[in-house]
Amino acid sequence: DGGITQSPKYLFRKEGQNVTLSCEQNLNHDAMYWYRQDPGQGLRLIYYSQIVNDFQKGDIAEGYSVSREKKESFPLTVTSAQKNPTAFYLCASSPTTGNGYTFGSGTRLTVV
Amino acid sequence: AQSVAQPEDQVNVAEGNPLTVKCTYSVSGNPYLFWYVQYPNRGLQFLLKYITGDNLVKGSYGFEAEFNKSQTSFHLKKPSALVSDSALYFCAAYMTTDSWGKLQFGAGTQVVVTP
């Protein structure tokens, strides 16, 4: 079945450590996105990529980095520069404008 | 500025009663509108979309939405709510002048259906 997979589902890290969240899709979608969601809050865009080897900052890119070396993969690194990294992270993909997004099931990151 | 607004943080409804979740939009062209639902600790799931055509759109799980161009609204409705409909609902729109095609999401509305 086609879909978008985020791993791991839960992630714990010590403060000051970088951590990478995985996002893989087999939908042949061109665009991929990373969102952050805090408890009871809406979605905030971190980074997005429309094509391989190209990506753009979203509204809250500081303290995060991404890469898009393959069409299927869009990993997100939460760096030590991110002051409040504990959150629920959602990855999404889409084919072309007008077709909406397919979301992964999310990764809950807890930094202690 | 182009935006999507969900004016209610939370909607409370008794099981069996009609459910309405409000959404208004502000775009410069013709909007492409979506509704998504999110259950706790899960990703967003697609419910329905409006791109063109009939103003009443039917979607998953018995939900429907009515596009009203004059009121710039796209309210989500369900004739008879279930306890299992309790979730966080997001309205979203493509601002069609945006060449990157990013969806603009509303802030979300928490729906609580009581038995």
Interface residues (C-beta under 8 A of the other chain):
Chain A: Q6 A31 Y33 G40 Q41 G42 L43 L45 Y48 Q50 Q56 F88 L90 A92 S94 T96 T97 G98 G100 Y101 T102 F103 G104 S105 G106 R108
Chain B: Y32 F34 Y36 N41 R42 G43 L44 Q45 F46 K49 I51 F90 A92 Y94 T96 W100 G101 K102 L103 F105 G106 A107 G108 Q110
